[in-house]
Amino acid sequence: MSSRRQFMGTVILGSVALQQFARAAASGEMLRRPIPSSGEMIPAIGMGTSGSFQIPSGSAEYQALKEVLKRFFAGGATLIDTAPTYGNAEDNLGPLLAEGGFRKQAFIATKLSGVSGRVEGLQQFNATLLRLKTDKVELLQVHNLRDWKTQIEVARELKKQGKVKYVGVTHYVDSAHEEIADVVQATKPDFLQINHSVTNRGIEKRVLPLAKDLGVAVLTNRNFNDGDLFRQVAGKPLPGWAAEAQITSWAQMFLKYSLSHAAVTAVIPATGKPDRQSDNLKAGIGPMLTVAQQKELIALVG
């Protein structure tokens, strides 16, 4: 009986997503997709903070982040992924959100990272709240599956307390795909986060189908393969069919490749440059790639 209810819920959410996608494509609005565990809709383009927010406070790069965030929220995006182990990223993100008046709009995803045991997990989370200048976060993820059995229970405890809205697990390398699939199958979190790009397609075999079946939202990271994809297409023009998908840059192409998989809820590219932020946001507008276009892109890039 429960499997039937789960199936029907997946069908209904899928129908809602298709209807919303059609409206967004027609109106030029940012694509939004449902979080399966709740039905809440979130924008398909998010933002990471690794590297881009690890800069000196008050520097020129810090000032640029103000415009990066302004464009991000003005473009209809909300989800920002960070972690206490990303240097001073949280120290910068919290004040920037507060100063810009963006906290109410932001869907903050942070992590329990590099800790072991319940006490360390709770201490780290409380310190994160102070850095982010907030009393709760939307998503708390167990980073890289470190001490995941303990930390996911910590996250769920915080969820019951109302300090966390959703719970997730993360990783970022191909070799972890089978392990994260096993953990997702065992724990059924609200979210999972994992690497995915046109040249790193491992999650398409088991992780994405499993997430779809279990009703787990998927965030994908490393969509540019740490910049390697841009080097691979340097000097190459976009394929002729790019205009059909309203694509005007390789960044948009690579982000849309991941979003073209229905089980992917959002992508989270990191940038500290306003113009690149504007470009990334365009990947959430217009049609996604067809299966034929995905295959052509794979053949083109490798």
C-alpha positions in Angstrom: 0.0 0.0 0.0 2.8 2.4 0.9 4.6 1.7 -2.4 1.4 2.5 -4.2 1.0 5.8 -2.4 4.7 6.6 -3.1 4.1 5.8 -6.8 1.1 8.0 -7.0 2.9 10.8 -5.3 5.7 10.6 -7.8 3.3 10.7 -10.7 1.5 13.7 -9.3 4.7 15.6 -8.6 5.9 14.7 -12.1 2.8 16.1 -13.6 3.1 19.3 -11.6 6.7 19.6 -12.7 5.8 19.2 -16.3 3.0 21.8 -16.1 5.3 24.3 -14.3 8.1 23.7 -16.9 5.7 24.4 -19.7 4.6 27.7 -18.1 8.1 28.7 -17.3 9.4 28.0 -20.9 6.5 30.0 -22.4 6.8 32.9 -20.0 10.6 33.2 -19.9 10.6 32.7 -16.1 13.1 30.7 -14.1 12.3 26.9 -14.2 11.2 25.6 -10.8 11.1 22.0 -9.7 9.4 20.2 -6.8 11.1 18.9 -3.7 9.5 15.4 -3.7 9.3 15.0 0.1 7.2 18.2 0.4 6.1 19.4 -3.0 7.7 22.8 -2.4 9.0 24.3 -5.6 12.5 25.7 -5.9 14.4 27.4 -8.7 16.5 25.1 -10.9 19.5 27.3 -10.8 21.2 27.6 -7.4 24.7 28.8 -6.4 27.7 27.3 -4.7 30.2 29.2 -2.4 33.2 26.9 -2.5 36.1 29.1 -3.7 34.0 32.1 -4.8 33.1 33.1 -1.3 36.5 32.2 0.3 37.9 35.7 -0.1 39.0 38.5 2.3 36.1 40.5 3.8 36.0 44.0 2.5 38.2 43.2 -0.6 37.2 44.0 -4.2 36.1 40.4 -4.6 33.9 40.8 -1.5 32.3 43.9 -3.0 31.6 42.0 -6.3 29.7 39.4 -4.3 27.2 42.0 -3.4 26.3 42.3 -7.1 26.5 38.6 -7.6 23.8 38.1 -4.9 21.7 41.0 -6.2 21.6 39.5 -9.7 21.0 36.0 -8.2 17.8 36.9 -6.3 16.6 39.4 -9.0 16.8 36.5 -11.5 14.5 34.4 -9.4 17.0 32.1 -7.8 17.1 31.2 -4.1 19.2 28.2 -3.2 22.8 28.8 -2.0 25.0 25.9 -1.0 27.8 26.4 1.5 29.7 24.6 4.3 31.6 25.4 7.5 34.7 23.8 5.9 34.7 26.2 2.9 37.2 28.5 4.5 35.5 31.7 5.4 32.6 31.3 3.0 29.9 31.2 5.7 31.5 34.2 7.5 31.1 36.2 4.2 27.7 34.8 3.2 25.9 35.6 6.4 26.7 39.3 6.5 26.2 39.7 2.8 22.7 38.2 3.0 21.9 40.3 6.0 23.2 43.5 4.5 21.3 43.0 1.2 18.1 42.1 3.0 18.1 38.7 1.2 17.8 36.2 4.1 14.0 35.8 3.7 14.4 35.0 0.0 17.4 32.6 0.5 17.2 28.9 0.6 20.4 28.2 2.6 21.9 24.7 2.2 24.9 24.0 4.5 26.5 20.9 5.9 27.8 18.9 8.8 31.3 18.6 7.6 34.4 16.8 8.9 32.9 16.1 12.3 32.5 12.9 14.2 29.9 12.2 17.0 26.7 13.9 18.0 28.4 16.6 20.2 30.8 17.8 17.5 27.9 17.8 14.9 25.7 20.0 17.1 28.6 22.3 18.1 29.5 22.8 14.4 25.9 23.5 13.5 25.4 26.1 16.2 28.6 27.8 15.1 27.3 27.8 11.5 24.1 29.6 12.6 26.2 32.3 14.2 28.3 32.8 11.0 25.2 32.8 8.8 23.4 35.2 11.1 20.3 33.1 11.2 18.4 30.9 13.6 17.7 28.1 11.1 18.6 26.8 7.6 16.5 25.3 4.9 18.8 22.3 4.2 21.4 20.5 6.3 23.5 17.9 4.5 26.0 15.3 5.8 29.0 16.2 3.8 31.0 13.5 2.0 29.2 10.9 4.1 31.6 11.5 7.0 30.2 9.6 10.1 26.9 9.6 8.2 25.0 7.3 10.5 25.5 9.6 13.4 25.3 12.9 11.5 22.1 12.2 9.7 20.4 11.5 13.0 21.8 14.9 14.3 20.3 16.6 11.2 17.0 14.9 11.7 17.0 15.9 15.4 17.5 19.5 14.3 14.7 19.1 11.8 12.3 18.0 14.5 13.4 21.1 16.5 12.5 23.4 13.5 16.1 24.5 13.0 16.4 22.6 9.7 13.7 22.2 7.1 15.3 19.4 5.0 18.0 16.8 5.5 20.5 15.6 2.9 23.7 13.8 2.1 26.5 14.8 -0.3 29.6 13.8 -2.2 31.5 15.1 -5.2 33.5 12.3 -6.8 32.7 9.5 -9.2 34.1 6.8 -6.9 31.4 7.7 -4.2 28.4 7.1 -6.5 27.7 3.6 -5.3 28.2 4.4 -1.7 25.9 7.5 -1.8 23.3 5.4 -3.6 23.5 2.8 -0.8 23.1 5.5 1.9 20.2 7.1 0.0 18.5 3.8 -0.3 19.0 3.1 3.4 18.0 6.5 4.8 15.7 8.1 2.2 16.8 11.7 2.9 15.0 14.7 1.5 18.0 15.7 -0.7 21.2 14.3 -2.1 24.0 16.3 -3.7 26.5 14.7 -6.1 28.8 15.6 -9.1 27.4 15.5 -12.6 28.6 16.9 -15.9 28.5 16.0 -19.6 31.9 14.2 -19.1 31.1 12.8 -15.7 27.8 10.9 -16.2 28.1 8.1 -13.6 25.0 9.1 -11.6 22.8 8.5 -14.6 23.3 4.7 -14.1 22.0 4.2 -10.6 21.8 7.4 -8.5 19.3 9.4 -10.6 16.9 6.5 -11.2 17.0 5.6 -7.5 16.4 9.2 -6.4 13.4 9.4 -8.7 12.0 6.1 -7.4 12.5 7.1 -3.7 11.4 10.7 -4.1 14.7 12.3 -3.2 15.6 15.8 -4.5 19.0 16.0 -6.3 21.4 18.9 -6.4 24.3 18.5 -8.8 27.8 20.0 -8.3 30.9 20.3 -10.5 28.8 20.8 -13.6 31.8 22.4 -15.4 34.1 19.7 -14.2 36.2 22.2 -12.3 36.6 24.3 -15.5 37.9 21.5 -17.6 34.8 21.6 -19.9 35.6 25.1 -20.9 39.1 24.2 -21.9 37.7 21.3 -24.0 35.5 23.5 -26.0 37.8 26.5 -26.3 37.5 28.0 -29.7 34.6 25.8 -30.7 31.2 27.3 -31.7 28.0 26.2 -30.0 26.2 23.6 -32.0 23.6 24.9 -34.4 20.7 23.6 -32.4 21.7 25.7 -29.3 19.3 28.4 -30.3 16.4 26.0 -30.1 17.1 25.6 -26.4 17.7 29.4 -25.9 21.4 28.7 -25.2 23.9 31.5 -25.8 27.0 30.2 -24.0 28.8 27.0 -23.1 28.1 27.6 -19.4 24.4 27.5 -20.1 24.9 24.4 -22.3 26.7 22.5 -19.5 24.1 23.5 -16.8 21.2 22.6 -19.1 22.8 19.2 -19.7 22.4 18.3 -16.1 19.0 19.9 -15.7 17.7 18.0 -18.7 17.6 14.9 -16.5 14.2 15.0 -14.9 15.5 13.6 -11.5 17.8 16.6 -11.1 16.2 19.3 -9.0 18.8 22.1 -9.2 22.4 22.8 -10.2 24.7 24.9 -8.0 27.5 26.5 -10.0 29.8 28.8 -8.0 30.9 32.2 -9.2 32.2 35.4 -7.7 31.7 37.4 -11.0 28.4 39.3 -11.6 28.4 38.7 -15.4 29.0 35.0 -15.0 26.1 34.9 -12.5 23.8 36.5 -15.0 24.9 34.0 -17.7 24.4 31.0 -15.4 20.9 32.1 -14.5 19.9 32.0 -18.2 20.3 28.2 -18.1 17.1 28.0 -16.1 15.0 29.6 -18.8 13.6 28.0 -21.9 13.5 24.3 -23.0 15.9 21.7 -21.8 18.0 19.5 -24.1 16.3 16.7 -25.9 17.8 13.2 -25.7 19.2 13.6 -29.2 20.8 16.9 -28.3 22.3 15.4 -25.1 23.8 12.6 -27.2 25.2 15.1 -29.7 26.8 17.1 -26.9 28.4 14.0 -25.4 29.9 13.2 -28.8 31.1 16.8 -29.2 32.7 17.2 -25.8 33.6 13.6 -25.0 
